[in-house]
Amino acid sequence: MPESFDLLVIGGGPGGYVAAIRAAQLGLRTACVEEDELLGGTCLRVGCIPSKALLESSEVYHRTLHGLQVFGVQAREVGFDLAAIHKRKNAIVRQLTRGIAGLFEKNGVQRVRGTARLLAPDRVAVRPGEGEEMVYTARHVAIATGSVPATLPGVEVDGDRIGTSTQALAYPEVPGRLVVIGAGVIGLELGTVWSRLGSKVVFLEYADRILPGMDSEICSKARRLYERQGLEFHLGARVTSARTVEGGCLVEVQGAPALECDRVLLATGRRARTEGLGLEELGVRTDERGRILVDQNLATSVPGVFALGDCTPGPMLAHKASEEGMALAEFLSRGHCHVNYEAIPGIVYTDPELASVGRTEDELKEQGVAYRKGEFPFSANGRAKALASTDGLVKLLADQETDRLLGAHILGPRAGDLIAEVTVAMEFGATSEDLARSCHAHPTLSEALKEAALAVTGSPVHF
């Protein structure tokens, strides 16, 4: 008789492993199927974590090389060891993946290694790398298979000279010239890494702006700062082909001269990973992009089958997937769950950082929502001056009638940490006045949030 569980999760990424651990904590007999040897999914193995490790190493090097004199510090014979940078990155990944394995053991989650395929709403076949296919039964099945890099017609990805973010995390040498196709979050972060280490980085973006979907005013200011750092942008650029040639790569753009480079990074986004799961045979509904459609309880069109994370509609963010994993476990155990999709922050870990939560000013205008705006520059913040990091601003958007916070957009130092305050405020339905009347320690970067909140009503104190 097949081994049986209360919940079987397919996928060991931020959504899947969190759902499995939380379900086990709530008393459900839980298993998690993951084909890779390491748990953690794309985010931990070849995404969020390794990219941030590279960003930190490259920023320390770049600032040591170019940014210490303002502090009265002198450094001579500054260099970097790329092999050591990669070694540190890989060690961080190993430590965190082992940590998840330890949490599985601690909470009684059974790990199943292999690729999964649904045979029925309560039956899943798992094929290991070697050996016979095993069948498991479960009262509930959760699909958390994540996403994979999107492809582009004409771009011949060879996994070496022309590759995706996975390859860009492990270049064995700094490319003399790197062409990045796509100026979204992934492209900007990895392009920044290699630019800091000495590469000439050129971005080709099909849209007429960088970071499509984020607040256009903030992104326009960010682009000027990036260009000041040496990044080059070609907007409205339609790439027709990219291929390897003798000595490097050749990228062709419609209506523009071809570009020669050492490497190409294809960073045009990601797509849901749902092939081979048996969804069509089972009747699980998907949209035109292959994403699994779910209701407010993360249930699919087939009773007993649920889905969460990147393989469903919505922002492809690790923390969004984790929130859904928590919510699903709560629903299966207690009959209710909730994820506030209006309060899911997004961050770009460049220098300066960009962070946002809620609606953009572009969206409010398009939707005809009456709003008020408050802005405050980091150039007027004491802590930012002490950090010698005064580029950027805080921008808050509030409903004109109720003053309830609708969105926040931050370009500046440690924006990714600052956005948490506004996210919590929005989760509790706070107004800009609530934020403005809360005492903020001095001198801190968070004072810029208070001043921006005061500016919503036209009364900032320090600007």
Summary of the structure (lengths in Angstrom):
residues: 463
radius of gyration: 23.5
end to end distance: 71.5
largest distance: 71.9
contacts: 1617
relative contact order: 0.12
helix: 36%
strand: 27%
